[in-house]
Amino acid sequence: MPTSVEVSRERTSTRLDMALAPVQCCIGSRPHTAGIIFTVKMCAGIPHEHVWLGLSSGDTGLPASWPPPQPKRTAGSMLTRRTFLGASLAAPLTRLIDTQAAPPGKMLLGIHQNTSSAAGYRGSLKGWARAGIQYVELSDAVLDGFLENDTLAAAGRVMTHLGLTPVSGQDVWLPGPARNASLETWKLRCDQFAQLGLQNIYCPSITSRAVTSEDFAATPDCIREVGDIAGEYGLTAMIEFLRISTHLATLGSALEVIREAAHPNVRPMLDFFHFWSGLSKFEDLDLLEPGELAHAHFQDLLAGPRELINNDSRLIPGDGIAPLVRIIQKLVEKRYEGTLSVELFREELVRGDPFEVATEIGRKCEAVMLEAGVL
């Protein structure tokens, strides 16, 4: 079975020319915000420099004219400059994006680019592809680094050449003084990721300020506004609740406001680390409606006092104490058939050789997924 990382592994092949496809993309320059499943993640109050992985257009070995001309994409009945420019870039990835869903009862394994962020855009994707990873979750910060010296089209060529598929900021989910700037960053990321052929984009609830009942009451309207922007680009926006957020810190809270907003372009996602180390309970998974969950970040948890938990407490699945098999099997009940995207921040992994890191992740994750019956 193909796996995903927010690049996934292809157990039958480790060729360098395998197609990498972004599953989603995340926006954000803080450690917990990078990643492309091609999901977009944004961090509050943090400026986003445009950075792409370090690959020049001549490094891909592909024709300089890539991608070939494609029919124009439109938002509604209007053809905008954005949709015109995005049409030719996104179309070549369509066949890869269509393969993001696993067969019924199964899941894909992916890797989030935060896991190998020190290697840069090209280095991380190339190493993962060598290790047999096929599905990737891109980081906006890593992407920005690449874009400092190259183009969005070249970033797309890197994934296509390697055979990778992309799978899935300021806090845009509640009102506040920085929200207008946050929404501008959100629009930028939606534009970039839509051009790369992504379907999903996410933003974590990273709020740390005091939140009032009025803020919670205003959250559904904020969600609708964000959903409208994502919809303009043909994307699904996902809310990632964070264990330390003063706003949306649990699965239950996230589901409540998403359902009240009732926007067709906004769905929940689940981060195993934030779920199991935070205030959520295992029984909260029963709150999910079948097929409601859009994406999942996949990690294990280091043993120790919860008061001391930080990003170093995220471990490769199979190395910690979290009941991963039980959680996965519950997600099967809830008809989740997407990517399990491994997102880690431990220094030895972030600065390690992407090939060796991905090989270890693939081996350990496959064992967990096989035990859970989803591989």
ChimeraX attribute file (.defattr): number of C-alpha atoms within 10 A of each C-alpha:
attribute: neighborCount
match mode: 1-to-1
recipient: residues
	/A:1	17
	/A:2	22
	/A:3	30
	/A:4	38
	/A:5	44
	/A:6	44
	/A:7	41
	/A:8	40
	/A:9	34
	/A:10	22
	/A:11	16
	/A:12	9
	/A:13	15
	/A:14	16
	/A:15	15
	/A:16	17
	/A:17	15
	/A:18	21
	/A:19	22
	/A:20	34
	/A:21	41
	/A:22	42
	/A:23	43
	/A:24	40
	/A:25	38
	/A:26	36
	/A:27	36
	/A:28	29
	/A:29	24
	/A:30	15
	/A:31	17
	/A:32	21
	/A:33	28
	/A:34	31
	/A:35	42
	/A:36	41
	/A:37	42
	/A:38	37
	/A:39	37
	/A:40	36
	/A:41	36
	/A:42	34
	/A:43	27
	/A:44	22
	/A:45	17
	/A:46	17
	/A:47	15
	/A:48	18
	/A:49	16
	/A:50	15
	/A:51	20
	/A:52	26
	/A:53	29
	/A:54	23
	/A:55	22
	/A:56	18
	/A:57	21
	/A:58	12
	/A:59	12
	/A:60	19
	/A:61	10
	/A:62	15
	/A:63	11
	/A:64	13
	/A:65	8
	/A:66	15
	/A:67	20
	/A:68	11
	/A:69	12
	/A:70	14
	/A:71	9
	/A:72	14
	/A:73	21
	/A:74	18
	/A:75	13
	/A:76	7
	/A:77	7
	/A:78	9
	/A:79	12
	/A:80	13
	/A:81	9
	/A:82	16
	/A:83	20
	/A:84	16
	/A:85	14
	/A:86	25
	/A:87	21
	/A:88	22
	/A:89	24
	/A:90	22
	/A:91	21
	/A:92	20
	/A:93	26
	/A:94	16
	/A:95	12
	/A:96	23
	/A:97	24
	/A:98	11
	/A:99	17
	/A:100	28
	/A:101	16
	/A:102	19
	/A:103	14
	/A:104	12
	/A:105	17
	/A:106	22
	/A:107	27
	/A:108	30
	/A:109	32
	/A:110	40
	/A:111	40
	/A:112	40
	/A:113	39
	/A:114	33
	/A:115	30
	/A:116	31
	/A:117	27
	/A:118	18
	/A:119	22
	/A:120	24
	/A:121	29
	/A:122	23
	/A:123	18
	/A:124	30
	/A:125	32
	/A:126	24
	/A:127	22
	/A:128	36
	/A:129	33
	/A:130	22
	/A:131	26
	/A:132	30
	/A:133	40
	/A:134	39
	/A:135	46
	/A:136	42
	/A:137	40
	/A:138	39
	/A:139	38
	/A:140	36
	/A:141	31
	/A:142	31
	/A:143	29
	/A:144	23
	/A:145	19
	/A:146	24
	/A:147	23
	/A:148	14
	/A:149	15
	/A:150	19
	/A:151	16
	/A:152	19
	/A:153	20
	/A:154	25
	/A:155	23
	/A:156	26
	/A:157	30
	/A:158	26
	/A:159	29
	/A:160	24
	/A:161	18
	/A:162	25
	/A:163	24
	/A:164	36
	/A:165	39
	/A:166	41
	/A:167	42
	/A:168	38
	/A:169	31
	/A:170	28
	/A:171	25
	/A:172	29
	/A:173	29
	/A:174	21
	/A:175	17
	/A:176	12
	/A:177	8
	/A:178	14
	/A:179	18
	/A:180	13
	/A:181	16
	/A:182	23
	/A:183	20
	/A:184	12
	/A:185	22
	/A:186	26
	/A:187	15
	/A:188	13
	/A:189	25
	/A:190	31
	/A:191	21
	/A:192	20
	/A:193	31
	/A:194	27
	/A:195	24
	/A:196	30
	/A:197	31
	/A:198	32
	/A:199	29
	/A:200	32
	/A:201	33
	/A:202	34
	/A:203	28
	/A:204	29
	/A:205	28
	/A:206	27
	/A:207	22
	/A:208	12
	/A:209	10
	/A:210	9
	/A:211	15
	/A:212	11
	/A:213	8
	/A:214	10
	/A:215	16
	/A:216	18
	/A:217	12
	/A:218	15
	/A:219	22
	/A:220	21
	/A:221	19
	/A:222	19
	/A:223	24
	/A:224	20
	/A:225	17
	/A:226	23
	/A:227	22
	/A:228	19
	/A:229	19
	/A:230	26
	/A:231	18
	/A:232	18
	/A:233	23
	/A:234	20
	/A:235	27
	/A:236	28
	/A:237	31
	/A:238	30
	/A:239	26
	/A:240	27
	/A:241	27
	/A:242	26
	/A:243	22
	/A:244	18
	/A:245	18
	/A:246	15
	/A:247	25
	/A:248	27
	/A:249	23
	/A:250	23
	/A:251	27
	/A:252	18
	/A:253	14
	/A:254	21
	/A:255	22
	/A:256	14
	/A:257	19
	/A:258	20
	/A:259	13
	/A:260	13
	/A:261	18
	/A:262	16
	/A:263	20
	/A:264	13
	/A:265	20
	/A:266	26
	/A:267	23
	/A:268	21
	/A:269	22
	/A:270	23
	/A:271	21
	/A:272	26
	/A:273	24
	/A:274	22
	/A:275	20
	/A:276	21
	/A:277	22
	/A:278	19
	/A:279	14
	/A:280	17
	/A:281	14
	/A:282	12
	/A:283	9
	/A:284	12
	/A:285	18
	/A:286	14
	/A:287	13
	/A:288	18
	/A:289	12
	/A:290	13
	/A:291	14
	/A:292	15
	/A:293	20
	/A:294	20
	/A:295	29
	/A:296	24
	/A:297	24
	/A:298	28
	/A:299	27
	/A:300	23
	/A:301	25
	/A:302	20
	/A:303	12
	/A:304	10
	/A:305	7
	/A:306	11
	/A:307	7
	/A:308	8
	/A:309	15
	/A:310	13
	/A:311	13
	/A:312	13
	/A:313	21
	/A:314	24
	/A:315	24
	/A:316	23
	/A:317	26
	/A:318	21
	/A:319	15
	/A:320	16
	/A:321	14
	/A:322	20
	/A:323	15
	/A:324	22
	/A:325	18
	/A:326	13
	/A:327	17
	/A:328	23
	/A:329	19
	/A:330	18
	/A:331	21
	/A:332	20
	/A:333	16
	/A:334	19
	/A:335	19
	/A:336	25
	/A:337	22
	/A:338	26
	/A:339	34
	/A:340	33
	/A:341	35
	/A:342	35
	/A:343	31
	/A:344	28
	/A:345	20
	/A:346	18
	/A:347	12
	/A:348	11
	/A:349	21
	/A:350	19
	/A:351	15
	/A:352	18
	/A:353	18
	/A:354	27
	/A:355	21
	/A:356	15
	/A:357	21
	/A:358	30
	/A:359	20
	/A:360	14
	/A:361	24
	/A:362	28
	/A:363	14
	/A:364	15
	/A:365	24
	/A:366	22
	/A:367	14
	/A:368	17
	/A:369	23
	/A:370	12
	/A:371	15
	/A:372	18
	/A:373	15
	/A:374	22
	/A:375	20
